[in-house]
Amino acid sequence: MGSEVDKTLSKAVIALGANLSLRGCGPKVTLERSLIAMAEAGLVIRETSRFFATPCFPAGAGPDYVNAAVLIESDLTPQGVLDLLHRIEHDFERAREQRWGMRTLDLDLVCWDELVLPDDAEYQRWLTLPPEDQTKSAPEHLILPHPRLQDRAFVLVPMMDVAPDWRHPVLDRTVTQMVAALPPDEVAEVKPL
C-alpha cells in the first residue's frame, strides 16, 4: 500500500495591475483574463478583491491603472510562483523596459505566509533603500514581503479585501493597520470600479 504525500499549501498574495490596453481590450479585461491564466497554471485562487481604479505610479508616468489582489494557495516554492507569474506576464505581452513604467500586465508576489526572503539583512537593505535609489535598482533575488508594500495604497487597499489580518513579519503590522497609517488622500485615490 503506497503512502500519501501530504503537500502543504502555502498562502500568498499577488497584486495585479495594468494600465495599457492589450489586443483591443482594456486593463480590467486583462486582469480578468490573467486570473483565468493563473488558475489554469495551477494556482488555487481562494479570494479575489474588487477591481480598483488607481492613479499611475509614479504620478504622470502614464494612464491610470486598474489594480486588484488575489489570495492564492500553492505547493510551489515562492520562486516557482514568481517564475509562473513572469511567464503569464510574458504571455500578456509585458515589456520590462522601464522600472515602474506602463504595462499591459503586472503580477507582483507581495507576501508568502510569514516568510522573509532572502534573509533579514537583505530584506532590511531593500526596506530602507532611499527613494532616489529605488528607481535605479532592481533586486537580483526575490524579496518578500515586497519591500514597498507598506507604502502603496494601490496594493494595500485591494489586499484589505483578501487578507486584512495578514501581519507583516518585519513591521509587525496587519494590512488594516498599514492602510490606516497611509495618508488618507492616497487611500481615497484608490476607487472601486
Phi and psi in degrees as a GROMACS rama.xvg file:
@    title "Ramachandran Plot"
@    xaxis  label "Phi"
@    yaxis  label "Psi"
@TYPE xy
-74.9877  151.844  GLY-2
-92.6897  143.068  SER-3
-80.4838  134.86  GLU-4
-91.8372  122.927  VAL-5
-88.4556  106.49  ASP-6
-90.9806  116.471  LYS-7
-79.5204  130.756  THR-8
-92.1796  131.81  LEU-9
-94.3466  149.822  SER-10
-101.72  139.864  LYS-11
-145.061  160.667  ALA-12
-117.02  133.32  VAL-13
-114.005  129.34  ILE-14
-93.6622  135.259  ALA-15
-115.05  142.165  LEU-16
-156.301  152.094  GLY-17
-159.25  144.682  ALA-18
-138.956  8.6543  ASN-19
-121.047  146.068  LEU-20
-71.5012  153.704  SER-21
-136.842  122.998  LEU-22
50.8155  42.7639  ARG-23
79.8854  3.94954  GLY-24
-112.779  144.02  CYS-25
-75.0742  172.523  GLY-26
-58.0568  -36.1403  PRO-27
-62.7743  -43.3375  LYS-28
-64.0141  -40.0222  VAL-29
-59.8096  -44.4859  THR-30
-64.0107  -41.5524  LEU-31
-59.8062  -43.1848  GLU-32
-69.1516  -32.2656  ARG-33
-68.2295  -31.9704  SER-34
-63.2066  -41.1311  LEU-35
-63.5444  -43.1751  ILE-36
-62.9091  -39.8968  ALA-37
-63.1809  -44.6346  MET-38
-64.9054  -42.8301  ALA-39
-64.1929  -27.3819  GLU-40
-82.5082  -2.56698  ALA-41
107.488  -2.0533  GLY-42
-75.9447  137.336  LEU-43
-93.0546  110.342  VAL-44
-88.217  115.384  ILE-45
-90.4141  -38.3811  ARG-46
-150.013  146.095  GLU-47
-125.203  133.949  THR-48
-73.9945  171.774  SER-49
-66.251  165.931  ARG-50
-93.6347  143.003  PHE-51
-127.894  142.984  PHE-52
-90.2322  129.952  ALA-53
-137.017  147.104  THR-54
-63.2106  147.536  PRO-55
-58.9855  140.615  CYS-56
-121.411  129.273  PHE-57
-70.363  159.831  PRO-58
-52.9729  134.471  ALA-59
83.2155  3.01389  GLY-60
-84.4738  -0.0305153  ALA-61
154.285  -168.111  GLY-62
-62.5745  158.011  PRO-63
-65.1666  161.531  ASP-64
-100.828  161.102  TYR-65
-110.954  128.244  VAL-66
-125.937  154.893  ASN-67
-157.228  176.915  ALA-68
-143.512  148.567  ALA-69
-130.236  142.251  VAL-70
-96.8438  122.157  LEU-71
-121.766  162.475  ILE-72
-124.909  145.079  GLU-73
-155.8  151.035  SER-74
-97.6846  4.52475  ASP-75
-76.3009  165.899  LEU-76
-76.6898  163.88  THR-77
-55.7546  -42.5308  PRO-78
-64.4716  -36.9764  GLN-79
-62.4543  -41.6275  GLY-80
-66.7732  -42.5188  VAL-81
-60.5178  -43.9146  LEU-82
-60.3085  -41.2585  ASP-83
-62.9915  -43.3882  LEU-84
-62.8384  -39.0822  LEU-85
-65.16  -37.3517  HIS-86
-64.4788  -41.7965  ARG-87
-64.5035  -44.4149  ILE-88
-56.7825  -43.8806  GLU-89
-60.0131  -43.6414  HIS-90
-62.1797  -26.8351  ASP-91
-97.5493  21.3754  PHE-92
61.7441  35.194  GLU-93
-69.4693  127.036  ARG-94
-106.46  127.641  ALA-95
-100.746  69.2162  ARG-96
-97.3902  -29.7451  GLU-97
-142.162  131.286  GLN-98
-63.2077  130.09  ARG-99
62.0518  29.7381  TRP-100
-88.704  -177.283  GLY-101
-67.0053  153.88  MET-102
-157.307  150.092  ARG-103
-75.3761  -31.5334  THR-104
-160.016  134.26  LEU-105
-130.179  119.94  ASP-106
-119.625  110.045  LEU-107
-111.481  125.853  ASP-108
-78.5485  110.748  LEU-109
-101.382  -25.7859  VAL-110
-158.897  155.976  CYS-111
-140.619  100.35  TRP-112
47.1972  -131.254  ASP-113
-107.717  24.5124  GLU-114
-72.9268  140.718  LEU-115
-118.442  120.827  VAL-116
-128.73  148.921  LEU-117
-79.043  -26.3618  PRO-118
-163.681  171.444  ASP-119
-60.3741  -42.3748  ASP-120
-65.3322  -46.3638  ALA-121
-67.2057  -36.8353  GLU-122
-61.5447  -45.6985  TYR-123
-60.6124  -37.3844  GLN-124
-60.8034  -45.0447  ARG-125
-73.9622  -32.1444  TRP-126
-64.7409  -36.0227  LEU-127
-102.133  11.3821  THR-128
-60.9678  127.32  LEU-129
-58.2103  144.315  PRO-130
-52.9385  -37.8946  PRO-131
-67.3224  -22.4557  GLU-132
-88.9151  -17.5851  ASP-133
-64.6243  -34.4347  GLN-134
-78.0503  -17.6414  THR-135
-97.2057  -18.2223  LYS-136
-119.791  140.926  SER-137
-126.879  137.178  ALA-138
-66.6676  148.87  PRO-139
-83.7631  -19.1734  GLU-140
-123.821  160.386  HIS-141
-63.6312  127.829  LEU-142
-110.206  121.926  ILE-143
-134.666  140.953  LEU-144
-61.2744  165.811  PRO-145
-55.9694  127.324  HIS-146
-67.0411  -14.5317  PRO-147
-106.564  3.59519  ARG-148
-48.4934  -49.1007  LEU-149
-68.1892  -12.4682  GLN-150
-98.6644  -6.42904  ASP-151
-118.107  104.7  ARG-152
-60.7489  -34.9079  ALA-153
-67.344  -14.7862  PHE-154
-99.2491  -47.005  VAL-155
-68.3391  -38.9572  LEU-156
-62.9963  -47.7375  VAL-157
-61.3064  -35.0285  PRO-158
-61.7176  -28.8175  MET-159
-57.8349  -31.3611  MET-160
-72.481  -27.7483  ASP-161
-116.286  -22.3836  VAL-162
-153.758  55.8432  ALA-163
-62.9851  -26.5159  PRO-164
-97.5426  1.34572  ASP-165
-61.1798  132.912  TRP-166
-106.508  125.262  ARG-167
-62.3233  122.997  HIS-168
-70.9132  -15.2943  PRO-169
-102.125  -46.2757  VAL-170
-83.4965  -13.7685  LEU-171
54.8776  43.5421  ASP-172
-131.881  143.391  ARG-173
-77.4552  167.841  THR-174
-58.456  -43.1233  VAL-175
-57.5207  -44.8346  THR-176
-67.2124  -37.3364  GLN-177
-67.5407  -38.4364  MET-178
-63.8319  -43.0059  VAL-179
-62.6854  -26.5157  ALA-180
-83.1972  -12.0639  ALA-181
-76.9381  154.762  LEU-182
-58.9584  131.618  PRO-183
-56.2331  -32.8816  PRO-184
-67.5184  -33.0702  ASP-185
-69.6864  -38.7919  GLU-186
-65.4781  -41.3622  VAL-187
-66.3051  -23.1137  ALA-188
-72.0237  -16.8256  GLU-189
-91.8992  100.295  VAL-190
-109.457  129.508  LYS-191
-60.8346  141.961  PRO-192
